[in-house]
Amino acid sequence: MSRLGARFLLRAARIVALTIDRDLITALVALGIVRANLAPLFADPELAARYAAADAIPPDSLRRPVSIYAVAKATGIPYETVRRHVRKLQGDGLCLAVEGGIILPTSTIEGPGYQRALTETWEALTQFVADAAVTGLHGRGALRMDVPDARREALRQTMTFFLEGLERSAQALGLETLSVLILRYVTNANVQHLITDLELGRQYASLDAVPPDELRRAVSVYAVGKALLVPYETVRRHAKLLVERGYLERRGDGGLIMPERVLHRPEFVRGTSDFADLTQAFLDRLAEIGLPPRIEAAAASDQAAATSPV
């Protein structure tokens, strides 16, 4: 469950980064703004249902302004970094300063890049639910939002899963959000083949069945940066910190792995269990808004085998 959730989280990170200036940190800041702006919809199920469809974009009058400080706190990104990226978003005309704070207005969300992100996120969600079903994992929620199109609501639920997953990991490990994403990518790339190989995946499916180091496939700093759309030097700096903290280890060829011994640490055992629970809750919310997909197991298995880490 944790491996599947991490793979989807990383794929979502790449989608939002490609949508917003090909810059992951700017994208994370924008997500934090949007999620705070849409707080009224998260608090009111009827309002959420009214704006659940792909073409039902909530108007600016429903968007609750948020402060830079609140975005920094919610995303785990340093205040000055958030302020700098908000200025960048404002300069590009994507973000507005209004009374009470900042918003990403409807005019931004209506842009072609954001509409493309909506489509790609829906496709990723469909694949995520299908991959989970292949391994016997399903959403347990009863249908509560009976609408013909819930794609925009699914996007909002994805934002919640994405930001909560990063926030919890950052707090548990005492790391910046970007370090958490890099750590997630390396860990996921090390054991990607355990997801696509169902027999091997089942062998190492339980919390105490940690794959040994000889099964881990190292990943380079270059590959991490390319996948996450983060500059090489930035990834190198964060990777160096993660190695110094003992979370990652360099192989002889310079590739990175998270070694087995780290995953036996109490904080990582708790973190894996917590993220698995969060992933299950996400599947439950998707079931509640009617996300199928009804894909035959054999077809879903083929799709799962062809899916990259991001």
C-alpha positions as CSV (number, residue, x, y, z in Angstrom):
1,M,0.0,0.0,0.0
2,S,2.8,2.4,0.9
3,R,4.7,1.6,-2.3
4,L,1.7,2.2,-4.5
5,G,0.8,5.4,-2.7
6,A,4.4,6.7,-3.1
7,R,4.5,5.9,-6.8
8,F,1.2,7.9,-7.3
9,L,2.5,10.8,-5.2
10,L,5.6,11.0,-7.3
11,R,3.6,10.9,-10.6
12,A,1.4,13.7,-9.3
13,A,4.5,15.7,-8.4
14,R,5.7,15.5,-11.9
15,I,2.3,16.5,-13.4
16,V,2.0,19.6,-11.3
17,A,5.7,20.6,-11.9
18,L,5.1,20.3,-15.7
19,T,1.9,22.4,-15.4
20,I,3.6,25.3,-13.5
21,D,6.7,26.5,-15.1
22,R,8.5,23.1,-15.0
23,D,9.5,24.0,-11.4
24,L,8.6,21.7,-8.6
25,I,8.9,24.2,-5.7
26,T,6.7,26.8,-7.5
27,A,4.2,24.0,-8.2
28,L,4.2,23.0,-4.5
29,V,3.6,26.6,-3.5
30,A,0.8,26.9,-6.0
31,L,-0.8,23.7,-4.7
32,G,-0.6,25.1,-1.1
33,I,-2.4,28.3,-2.2
34,V,-5.1,26.5,-4.1
35,R,-5.9,24.0,-1.3
36,A,-6.2,26.9,1.2
37,N,-8.3,28.9,-1.3
38,L,-10.8,26.0,-1.6
39,A,-11.2,25.4,2.1
40,P,-15.0,26.2,1.9
41,L,-15.5,23.3,-0.5
42,F,-13.6,20.9,1.7
43,A,-15.9,21.9,4.6
44,D,-19.2,21.7,2.7
45,P,-20.0,18.4,0.9
46,E,-22.9,19.9,-1.0
47,L,-20.8,22.8,-2.2
48,A,-18.1,20.3,-3.3
49,A,-20.7,18.3,-5.3
50,R,-21.8,21.4,-7.0
51,Y,-18.3,22.0,-8.2
52,A,-17.3,18.4,-8.8
53,A,-17.3,18.2,-12.6
54,A,-14.3,19.1,-14.8
55,D,-16.0,22.2,-16.2
56,A,-17.4,23.4,-12.9
57,I,-14.5,25.7,-11.7
58,P,-15.3,27.4,-8.4
59,P,-15.5,31.2,-8.9
60,D,-13.2,33.6,-7.2
61,S,-15.9,34.6,-4.8
62,L,-15.6,31.2,-3.2
63,R,-11.8,31.3,-2.9
64,R,-10.6,32.0,0.6
65,P,-7.4,34.2,0.5
66,V,-4.4,32.8,2.3
67,S,-1.3,34.4,3.7
68,I,2.3,33.5,2.7
69,Y,3.0,32.5,6.2
70,A,0.1,30.0,6.2
71,V,1.3,28.5,2.8
72,A,4.8,28.1,4.2
73,K,3.4,26.3,7.3
74,A,1.1,24.0,5.3
75,T,3.7,23.0,2.7
76,G,6.8,22.8,5.0
77,I,8.7,25.1,2.6
78,P,10.7,28.0,4.2
79,Y,8.9,31.3,4.4
80,E,11.4,33.2,2.3
81,T,11.3,30.5,-0.4
82,V,7.5,30.6,-0.5
83,R,7.6,34.5,-0.7
84,R,10.0,34.3,-3.6
85,H,7.9,31.8,-5.6
86,V,4.7,33.7,-4.9
87,R,6.3,36.8,-6.4
88,K,7.2,34.6,-9.4
89,L,3.6,33.4,-9.7
90,Q,2.4,37.0,-9.5
91,G,4.9,38.1,-12.1
92,D,3.5,35.4,-14.5
93,G,0.0,36.6,-13.8
94,L,-1.0,33.3,-12.2
95,C,-1.5,34.5,-8.6
96,L,-3.3,37.6,-7.3
97,A,-2.9,39.6,-4.1
98,V,-6.4,40.4,-2.7
99,E,-7.8,41.6,0.5
100,G,-6.8,39.1,3.2
101,G,-4.1,37.3,1.2
102,I,-3.4,35.6,-2.1
103,I,-5.4,33.4,-4.5
104,L,-4.9,31.5,-7.7
105,P,-7.9,32.9,-9.6
106,T,-10.4,31.2,-11.8
107,S,-8.6,32.8,-14.9
108,T,-5.5,30.8,-14.0
109,I,-7.4,27.5,-13.4
110,E,-9.1,27.9,-16.8
111,G,-5.8,28.0,-18.6
112,P,-4.9,25.1,-21.0
113,G,-2.1,23.9,-18.9
114,Y,-4.3,23.4,-15.8
115,Q,-7.0,21.7,-17.9
116,R,-4.3,19.3,-19.2
117,A,-3.2,18.6,-15.7
118,L,-6.8,17.8,-14.7
119,T,-6.9,15.2,-17.5
120,E,-3.5,13.7,-16.7
121,T,-4.3,13.5,-13.0
122,W,-7.5,11.7,-13.7
123,E,-5.6,9.2,-15.9
124,A,-3.1,8.7,-13.1
125,L,-5.8,8.2,-10.5
126,T,-7.5,5.6,-12.7
127,Q,-4.2,3.8,-13.1
128,F,-3.6,4.0,-9.3
129,V,-6.9,2.5,-8.4
130,A,-6.5,-0.2,-11.1
131,D,-2.9,-1.1,-9.8
132,A,-4.2,-1.3,-6.2
133,A,-7.0,-3.6,-7.3
134,V,-4.6,-6.0,-9.0
135,T,-2.8,-6.4,-5.6
136,G,-6.1,-6.9,-3.8
137,L,-6.4,-3.3,-2.4
138,H,-9.6,-1.4,-2.7
139,G,-11.4,1.7,-1.5
140,R,-13.8,0.9,1.3
141,G,-16.0,4.0,1.2
142,A,-19.7,3.8,0.2
143,L,-20.8,6.2,-2.6
144,R,-21.7,9.5,-1.2
145,M,-21.3,11.9,-4.2
146,D,-23.6,10.6,-6.8
147,V,-22.6,12.9,-9.7
148,P,-21.9,11.9,-13.4
149,D,-18.5,13.7,-13.4
150,A,-16.3,14.0,-10.2
151,R,-13.0,14.8,-11.9
152,R,-12.5,18.2,-10.2
153,E,-13.4,16.8,-6.8
154,A,-10.9,13.9,-7.4
155,L,-8.3,16.5,-8.1
156,R,-9.0,18.2,-4.8
157,Q,-8.8,14.9,-3.0
158,T,-5.5,14.3,-4.7
159,M,-4.1,17.7,-3.5
160,T,-5.1,16.7,0.0
161,F,-3.3,13.3,-0.2
162,F,-0.3,14.9,-1.8
163,L,0.2,17.7,0.7
164,E,-0.7,15.6,3.7
165,G,1.7,12.8,2.7
166,L,4.6,15.3,2.4
167,E,3.7,17.2,5.5
168,R,3.6,14.1,7.7
169,S,6.8,12.7,6.4
170,A,8.6,16.1,6.8
171,Q,7.5,16.4,10.4
172,A,8.3,12.8,11.3
173,L,11.8,13.0,9.8
174,G,12.6,16.6,10.5
175,L,13.3,17.3,6.8
176,E,12.3,20.0,4.2
177,T,9.5,19.1,1.8
178,L,12.0,18.8,-1.2
179,S,14.2,16.4,0.8
180,V,11.2,14.3,1.5
181,L,10.3,14.1,-2.2
182,I,13.8,13.2,-3.1
183,L,13.9,10.5,-0.4
184,R,10.6,9.2,-1.7
185,Y,11.8,9.0,-5.2
186,V,15.0,7.2,-4.4
187,T,13.2,4.7,-2.1
188,N,10.5,4.1,-4.8
189,A,13.0,3.7,-7.6
190,N,15.0,1.2,-5.5
191,V,12.0,-1.2,-5.3
192,Q,10.0,-0.2,-8.4
193,H,10.3,-3.8,-9.7
194,L,8.5,-5.1,-6.6
195,I,5.4,-3.3,-7.8
196,T,5.5,-4.5,-11.3
197,D,6.5,-8.1,-10.3
198,L,3.4,-9.2,-8.4
199,E,4.9,-12.4,-7.1
200,L,8.0,-10.7,-5.8
201,G,5.9,-7.8,-4.5
202,R,3.7,-10.2,-2.4
203,Q,6.9,-11.7,-0.9
204,Y,7.8,-8.3,0.5
205,A,4.3,-6.9,1.1
206,S,4.1,-6.9,4.9
207,L,5.5,-4.2,7.2
208,D,8.2,-6.4,8.6
209,A,9.2,-7.9,5.2
210,V,11.8,-5.3,4.2
211,P,13.5,-6.1,0.9
212,P,17.3,-6.7,1.3
213,D,19.8,-4.4,-0.1
214,E,20.8,-6.8,-2.9
215,L,17.3,-6.4,-4.3
216,R,17.5,-2.6,-4.4
217,R,18.3,-0.9,-7.7
218,A,20.4,2.3,-7.2
219,V,19.3,5.5,-8.8
220,S,21.5,8.5,-9.8
221,V,21.2,12.1,-8.7
222,Y,20.8,13.0,-12.4
223,A,17.8,10.6,-12.8
224,V,16.2,12.0,-9.6
225,G,16.5,15.6,-10.9
226,K,15.2,14.7,-14.4
227,A,12.2,12.8,-13.0
228,L,11.2,15.5,-10.4
229,L,12.2,18.5,-12.6
230,V,14.6,19.8,-10.0
231,P,18.0,21.2,-10.9
232,Y,20.9,18.8,-10.6
233,E,22.8,20.9,-8.0
234,T,19.7,21.2,-5.8
235,V,19.2,17.4,-5.8
236,R,22.9,16.9,-5.2
237,R,22.8,19.2,-2.2
238,H,19.7,17.5,-0.7
239,A,21.1,14.0,-1.4
240,K,24.3,15.0,0.4
241,L,22.3,16.0,3.5
242,L,20.3,12.7,3.3
243,V,23.5,10.7,3.1
244,E,25.0,12.6,6.1
245,R,21.8,12.0,8.1
246,G,22.1,8.3,7.4
247,Y,18.8,8.0,5.4
248,L,20.5,7.3,2.1
249,E,23.7,5.4,1.1
250,R,25.9,5.7,-2.0
251,R,26.8,2.6,-4.0
252,G,30.2,2.2,-5.6
253,D,28.9,3.7,-8.9
254,G,27.5,6.7,-7.1
255,G,23.9,5.6,-7.2
256,L,21.7,6.1,-4.2
257,I,19.7,3.6,-2.2
258,M,17.9,3.6,1.1
259,P,19.4,0.6,2.8
260,E,17.5,-2.1,4.6
261,R,18.8,-1.1,8.0
262,V,17.2,2.4,7.7
263,L,13.8,1.0,7.1
264,H,14.0,-1.0,10.3
265,R,14.3,2.2,12.3
266,P,11.2,2.8,14.5
267,E,10.5,6.2,12.9
268,F,10.5,4.6,9.4
269,V,8.3,1.7,10.5
270,R,5.9,4.2,11.9
271,G,6.1,6.4,8.9
272,T,5.5,3.4,6.5
273,S,2.5,2.4,8.5
274,D,1.2,5.9,8.7
275,F,1.6,6.5,4.9
276,A,-0.1,3.2,4.2
277,D,-3.1,4.3,6.3
278,L,-3.1,7.6,4.5
279,T,-3.1,5.8,1.1
280,Q,-6.0,3.6,2.2
281,A,-7.9,6.7,3.3
282,F,-7.3,8.2,-0.1
283,L,-8.6,5.1,-1.8
284,D,-11.7,5.3,0.5
285,R,-12.3,8.9,-0.5
286,L,-12.0,8.1,-4.2
287,A,-14.6,5.3,-3.8
288,E,-16.9,7.7,-2.0
289,I,-16.9,10.0,-5.1
290,G,-17.5,7.1,-7.5
291,L,-14.0,6.7,-9.0
292,P,-14.2,3.2,-10.6
293,P,-12.4,2.2,-12.7
294,R,-13.9,-1.1,-13.7
295,I,-10.8,-2.6,-15.4
296,E,-10.3,-6.3,-15.9
297,A,-7.6,-7.6,-13.6
298,A,-5.5,-9.0,-16.5
299,A,-5.5,-5.7,-18.4
300,A,-4.8,-3.8,-15.2
301,S,-1.8,-6.1,-14.5
302,D,-0.4,-5.4,-18.0
303,Q,-0.8,-1.6,-17.4
304,A,0.9,-1.9,-14.0
305,A,3.9,-3.6,-15.5
306,A,4.3,-0.8,-18.0
307,T,4.1,2.1,-15.6
308,S,7.2,4.0,-14.7
309,P,8.0,5.2,-11.1
310,V,6.6,8.6,-12.0
